Structures are given as C-alpha cells and as structure tokens.
Amino acid sequence: MKTSNENTPVIKEISSILADGYLRLKEISGARQSAAPDGCGDSQNEE
C-alpha cells in the first residue's frame, strides 16, 4: 500500500494543474466571447 500513499501527492498536484488550466481556458474563452460576440447581438440588430 506504499505505492498508493506515494501516488496521492502526485494525483493532487496533477488535479490542481488540470484545474488551473481549466480555469485559464474558461477565462480565455470568456474574454473571446466578450471581445467578439459573434451572432448574438449582430443578428438581433439586423432585424
């Protein structure tokens, strides 16, 4: 059972890295949407 105890910190580190990357991706995608809203406001203004 030593292997599972040794792997626990690694799993926590990987999960934190994945969570950080996911938050960055959400931030980037959110910035893109606010900077260039494609189709949302434009189509309504045309009508």
C-alpha positions as CSV (number, residue, x, y, z in Angstrom):
1,M,0.0,0.0,0.0
2,K,3.1,2.2,0.0
3,T,2.6,3.0,-3.7
4,S,-0.9,4.4,-3.2
5,N,0.4,6.7,-0.4
6,E,3.3,7.8,-2.7
7,N,0.9,8.5,-5.6
8,T,-1.5,10.6,-3.6
9,P,0.5,13.9,-3.7
10,V,1.2,13.4,-7.4
11,I,-2.5,12.9,-8.1
12,K,-3.3,16.1,-6.1
13,E,-0.6,18.0,-8.0
14,I,-1.9,16.8,-11.3
15,S,-5.5,17.6,-10.4
16,S,-4.5,21.1,-9.3
17,I,-2.6,21.7,-12.5
18,L,-5.6,20.5,-14.5
19,A,-8.0,22.7,-12.5
20,D,-5.7,25.7,-13.1
21,G,-5.5,25.0,-16.8
22,Y,-9.3,24.6,-17.0
23,L,-9.8,28.0,-15.2
24,R,-7.4,29.6,-17.6
25,L,-9.2,28.1,-20.6
26,K,-12.6,29.4,-19.3
27,E,-11.0,32.8,-18.7
28,I,-9.6,32.9,-22.3
29,S,-12.9,31.7,-23.9
30,G,-14.9,34.2,-21.8
31,A,-12.6,37.0,-22.9
32,R,-13.0,36.0,-26.5
33,Q,-16.8,35.9,-26.2
34,S,-16.9,39.4,-24.6
35,A,-14.5,40.8,-27.1
36,A,-16.2,39.4,-30.2
37,P,-19.8,38.3,-29.7
38,D,-20.5,36.5,-32.9
39,G,-24.1,36.2,-33.9
40,C,-25.7,37.2,-30.6
41,G,-26.1,41.0,-30.8
42,D,-25.5,41.3,-34.5
43,S,-28.4,39.2,-35.8
44,Q,-30.8,40.9,-33.4
45,N,-29.7,44.4,-34.6
46,E,-30.2,43.4,-38.3
47,E,-33.8,42.5,-37.6
